[in-house]
Amino acid sequence: MPQASLNAMLAAYRAQIDWLLSQAEEFEKGHRHIAGRVGDKEVDVSHAYAAEYRHRAGNMQAVLEAYERLHAKGV
């Protein structure tokens, strides 16, 4: 893969991680809410979305860190 393409992909990953974390923070601080239904009751499921966004961001960060470790070793 050409270096410019690789750099663009890494930048896109970093931007996506930042976006996911900012969205999680919005839910955690109560600035945004998502409601779901459980039976006939409406419940706030924002905390579940925040956790999912943080989980996805963590997965993407792990991929970046693994790449950086491998790249540093010259693999």
FENWO-V743256 format. One record per residue. N is the residue number from 1. RES is the residue in one letter. SS is DSSP state (hx for helix, st for strand, lp for the rest). D_FIRST is the distance of its C-alpha to the first C-alpha in Angstrom with 2 decimals. Layout:
n->{N;N}
res->{RES;RES}
ss->{SS;SS}
d_first->{D_FIRST;D_FIRST}
This chain:
n->{1;2;3;4;5;6;7;8;9;10;11;12;13;14;15;16;17;18;19;20;21;22;23;24;25;26;27;28;29;30;31;32;33;34;35;36;37;38;39;40;41;42;43;44;45;46;47;48;49;50;51;52;53;54;55;56;57;58;59;60;61;62;63;64;65;66;67;68;69;70;71;72;73;74;75}
res->{M;P;Q;A;S;L;N;A;M;L;A;A;Y;R;A;Q;I;D;W;L;L;S;Q;A;E;E;F;E;K;G;H;R;H;I;A;G;R;V;G;D;K;E;V;D;V;S;H;A;Y;A;A;E;Y;R;H;R;A;G;N;M;Q;A;V;L;E;A;Y;E;R;L;H;A;K;G;V}
ss->{lp;lp;hx;hx;hx;hx;hx;hx;hx;hx;hx;hx;hx;hx;hx;hx;hx;hx;hx;hx;hx;hx;hx;hx;hx;hx;hx;hx;lp;lp;lp;lp;lp;lp;st;st;st;st;lp;lp;st;st;st;st;lp;hx;hx;hx;hx;hx;hx;hx;hx;hx;hx;hx;hx;hx;hx;hx;hx;hx;hx;hx;hx;hx;hx;hx;hx;hx;hx;hx;lp;lp;lp}
d_first->{0.00;3.80;6.35;8.39;6.64;6.49;9.99;11.12;10.50;12.35;14.97;15.53;16.12;18.50;20.25;20.76;22.19;24.50;25.62;26.42;28.39;30.26;31.24;32.45;34.50;36.05;37.27;38.49;40.46;42.02;40.68;39.32;40.74;39.97;42.95;43.08;46.02;47.62;50.54;52.47;51.25;48.52;46.60;44.08;40.76;38.91;38.71;36.85;34.25;33.90;33.41;30.81;28.82;29.04;28.01;24.86;24.03;24.68;22.36;19.47;20.51;20.60;16.98;16.05;18.53;17.33;13.76;15.51;17.86;15.40;13.40;16.89;17.85;15.06;13.87}
